[in-house]
Amino acid sequence: GAKNNAGFSALYFINKKVPQCIKTFEDRLDCGLKLENLEMSTKVKIDFNKLAPNINSPTKLDITIFTELLNTQFSHLLKHPLSQAYLYLKWNQIKYLHLFFVIFSHLVYSIVYTVYALLIFSSICQPEDSDGHEDRYKFGQHVHCDLKQNPVDIWIA
């Protein structure tokens, strides 16, 4: 969000100079929800423009108001049904992207750590001439590592 050199946000100054503005903002959020009672069904109309005038603009950071509210004593406004509906829709837009990055970062970590472990193993536990090369890579085969032969390799690991 927009902050001055001292690190205070615009919301901080608005609340300090005009404390009744938060109540007005809460009333504005309430106006964003309209209940229409048709004969056999009920509809709720939601107007997200009550959160901020340009909330759906592609050039505007649309969640800055929520990050500002999160860091103030007015975080209860994040529990308002209009805020909850907007955040739910935003989460549905990015949840697969978030999941992809979580899985991708774990995959990269696993690959890097596995390659590192294999390189360290191959440099510390080098086969002796008497070992059968084909027996070295059998699963469950005991591989003898002489850790006293090259202390520099052990220090690197």
C-alpha positions as CSV (number, residue, x, y, z in Angstrom):
1,G,0.0,0.0,0.0
2,A,0.9,3.7,-0.1
3,K,3.1,4.6,2.8
4,N,5.0,7.7,3.7
5,N,8.7,7.8,4.7
6,A,7.9,7.0,8.3
7,G,6.0,3.9,7.2
8,F,2.5,5.0,8.0
9,S,-0.3,4.2,5.5
10,A,-3.0,6.4,4.2
11,L,-5.5,4.4,6.2
12,Y,-3.7,5.3,9.4
13,F,-3.9,9.0,8.7
14,I,-7.5,8.9,7.6
15,N,-8.5,7.1,10.8
16,K,-6.4,9.5,12.9
17,K,-7.9,12.6,11.4
18,V,-11.4,11.4,10.6
19,P,-12.2,8.4,13.0
20,Q,-15.8,8.1,11.9
21,C,-14.7,7.1,8.4
22,I,-14.3,3.5,9.3
23,K,-18.0,3.3,10.4
24,T,-18.9,4.9,7.1
25,F,-16.7,2.4,5.2
26,E,-18.5,-0.4,7.0
27,D,-21.9,1.1,6.1
28,R,-20.6,1.2,2.5
29,L,-19.7,-2.5,2.6
30,D,-23.3,-3.2,3.9
31,C,-24.7,-1.3,0.9
32,G,-22.7,-3.6,-1.4
33,L,-25.0,-6.5,-0.4
34,K,-28.6,-6.4,-1.6
35,L,-31.2,-9.0,-0.9
36,E,-33.9,-9.5,-3.5
37,N,-36.8,-11.6,-2.6
38,L,-38.5,-12.9,-5.6
39,E,-41.7,-15.0,-5.2
40,M,-40.1,-18.4,-4.9
41,S,-36.4,-17.7,-4.6
42,T,-34.1,-15.2,-2.9
43,K,-31.1,-13.7,-4.6
44,V,-28.2,-11.8,-3.1
45,K,-26.7,-9.1,-5.4
46,I,-23.1,-8.2,-4.6
47,D,-21.5,-5.0,-5.7
48,F,-17.7,-5.2,-5.3
49,N,-17.3,-1.6,-6.4
50,K,-18.3,-0.7,-2.8
51,L,-14.9,-2.0,-1.6
52,A,-13.1,0.5,-3.8
53,P,-14.2,2.5,-6.9
54,N,-11.8,0.7,-9.3
55,I,-11.6,-2.7,-7.6
56,N,-11.9,-4.6,-10.9
57,S,-9.5,-2.4,-12.8
58,P,-6.6,-4.5,-14.3
59,T,-4.1,-1.7,-13.6
60,K,-4.9,-1.4,-9.9
61,L,-3.6,-3.6,-7.2
62,D,-7.0,-4.9,-6.1
63,I,-6.1,-6.4,-2.7
64,T,-4.2,-3.4,-1.2
65,I,-7.2,-2.4,0.8
66,F,-7.2,-5.8,2.5
67,T,-3.5,-5.7,3.3
68,E,-3.9,-2.3,4.8
69,L,-6.9,-3.4,6.9
70,L,-5.0,-6.6,8.0
71,N,-2.3,-4.5,9.7
72,T,-4.7,-2.2,11.6
73,Q,-7.2,-2.6,14.4
74,F,-9.9,-2.8,11.8
75,S,-9.1,-6.3,10.6
76,H,-12.7,-7.3,11.6
77,L,-13.8,-5.7,8.3
78,L,-12.1,-8.6,6.6
79,K,-14.8,-10.8,8.1
80,H,-17.6,-8.8,6.4
81,P,-19.5,-10.9,3.9
82,L,-18.6,-8.6,1.0
83,S,-14.9,-8.8,1.8
84,Q,-15.2,-12.6,2.3
85,A,-16.9,-13.1,-1.0
86,Y,-14.3,-11.0,-2.9
87,L,-11.4,-12.8,-1.2
88,Y,-13.0,-16.1,-2.0
89,L,-13.3,-15.3,-5.7
90,K,-9.7,-14.0,-5.8
91,W,-8.5,-17.2,-4.1
92,N,-10.4,-19.3,-6.6
93,Q,-8.5,-17.4,-9.4
94,I,-5.0,-18.1,-8.0
95,K,-5.3,-21.3,-6.0
96,Y,-4.0,-23.6,-8.8
97,L,-1.1,-21.2,-9.5
98,H,-0.3,-21.3,-5.7
99,L,-0.4,-25.1,-5.7
100,F,1.8,-25.2,-8.8
101,F,4.5,-23.0,-7.2
102,V,4.4,-25.0,-3.9
103,I,4.8,-28.3,-5.7
104,F,7.4,-26.9,-8.1
105,S,9.5,-25.6,-5.3
106,H,9.4,-28.9,-3.5
107,L,10.3,-30.7,-6.7
108,V,13.3,-28.5,-7.4
109,Y,14.4,-28.9,-3.8
110,S,14.1,-32.7,-4.0
111,I,16.0,-32.9,-7.2
112,V,18.8,-30.6,-6.1
113,Y,19.2,-32.4,-2.7
114,T,19.1,-35.8,-4.4
115,V,21.8,-34.9,-6.9
116,Y,23.9,-33.4,-4.1
117,A,23.6,-36.6,-2.0
118,L,24.5,-38.8,-5.0
119,L,27.6,-36.6,-5.8
120,I,28.8,-36.6,-2.2
121,F,28.3,-40.4,-2.0
122,S,30.1,-41.0,-5.2
123,S,33.1,-38.8,-4.1
124,I,33.4,-40.2,-0.6
125,C,32.6,-43.9,-1.3
126,Q,34.5,-44.6,-4.4
127,P,34.7,-48.2,-5.4
128,E,37.8,-50.2,-4.9
129,D,39.4,-52.1,-7.8
130,S,38.4,-55.4,-6.2
131,D,34.7,-54.4,-6.0
132,G,32.6,-55.7,-8.9
133,H,31.3,-52.7,-10.7
134,E,27.9,-54.3,-11.4
135,D,27.4,-55.2,-7.7
136,R,27.9,-51.6,-6.6
137,Y,24.5,-50.4,-7.9
138,K,22.4,-53.3,-6.7
139,F,19.7,-52.2,-4.3
140,G,20.5,-53.5,-0.8
141,Q,24.2,-54.1,-1.6
142,H,26.5,-53.0,1.2
143,V,29.0,-50.4,-0.1
144,H,32.1,-50.0,2.0
145,C,33.2,-46.4,2.6
146,D,36.7,-45.8,3.8
147,L,36.3,-42.3,5.4
148,K,39.9,-42.2,6.4
149,Q,41.3,-42.3,2.9
150,N,40.6,-38.7,1.8
151,P,39.6,-36.3,4.6
152,V,39.3,-33.4,2.1
153,D,36.2,-35.0,0.5
154,I,34.6,-35.5,3.9
155,W,35.2,-31.9,4.9
156,I,33.6,-30.7,1.7
157,A,30.5,-32.8,2.4
